[in-house]
């Protein structure tokens, strides 16, 4: 199995609907940086197709991590500053 260089938690709000109610549940997930790719729970981004990663704070602690890729920009909700994950990506991209 490839070695994980960095990882950062993110969450997705999952909507569940039953016959009597609708609820929104935050589901914790992890984004992983490898030498050749970035993975999320359901997607894999080859590193040569990731142009940049940026972060925008929303409120006191939470924010949105953006993956700028060849296929478009993908937003990920995060509860903590992803500075170390972004720095690891930029170091790897500079090599």
Secondary structure, DSSP 8 states (H G I E B T S, - for coil): -----EEEEEEEEEEEE-SS-EEEEEEEEEEEE-SSEEE-SS-EEEGGGEEEEEEEE-SSS-EEEEEEETTEEEEEEESS--HHHHHHHHHHHH-
